[in-house]
Amino acid sequence: MEKSLIEENVIEDTYENLEESIEANTYENLVQNENEDIIHLYEPLKLNIDEHYEYIKEGKIFTFFSNLIYYGLAVPVLTILDKIIYDLKIEGKENIKNLKTGAISVSNHVLILDCTMVGLAFGLKKIYFTTREGSFKIPFVRKLIKLLRAIPIPTKINNRACFIKELSKAIQKGKIIHFYPEKALWPYYEKIRKFQNGAFNLAVENNVPVIPIVITFRDPKGIRKLFKNKKDVTVKILKPIKYEGQNDSKKDSIDKLKEEVHKVMEEKM
């Protein structure tokens, strides 16, 4: 009994600290670095990723059901839910209207379901979402997100080459791959954090543009102020950026592209 009471107090204190940090945007008090997860999900299952793992399934039957669930169910339902819950507004669709090639898209990671907002922003364009390997260890969710085009990022270094190779194939076929270069989810955080290299490495290797997307927050207006404590959401699609430094080394190209994307996203926050 004493142990249970102690555990309950620890959980309650942790939850209260998280709530306070969310309100104050001071996640730095809870983690050691800004790419560390704030929220930890229940992940009881195992995921076996090896050199034979199929990151992107393209069989006819799978594709049929994936498109059916994505466009026939997820898009209409999430369009309504995101509007009701977040009064979602999407700006800058004209910036991707004439996109004819594969691309990398990146955004800040500030809501559990901000991937739904990115998906809605791209409309009928085919986009895949990279996600933590742990997301594929959650019962039922692992099957659903696979159908909704989620791709697990392997944690083991020796699996990264196959991961990059398969994503590169998809990009060359005209697909869009979405990354969260901040790596971790920080709910309602209103600054752009440090970026990891992965998305920009893939863009440079495949000579494709990066599409910056900024998820910002605004105070509810009108009747929404009466019943909503959290802020509403605006998704801003910025102009694609393609690094053209032909004489730079690969490392310099990645660093410069990453810095340029980070800068334009910071300016739109």
Protein Blocks (a to p, Z undefined) as FASTA:
>chain_A
ZZmmmmmmmmmmmmmmmmmmmmnopaklmpmbfkbcfbdcddfbccdddfkbcfbacbfk
lmmmmmmmmmmmmmmmmmmmmmmmnopacehklmmmmpcbdcddddddfbfklmmmmmmm
nomaccdddddfklmmcghklmmmmmnopacddfbfklmmmmmmmmmmmmmnopacdddf
kopacehiabdcdddfklmmmmmmnopacddddddddddehjllmmpmbdcddddddddd
ddfbfkbcfklmmmmmmmmmmmmmmmmZZ
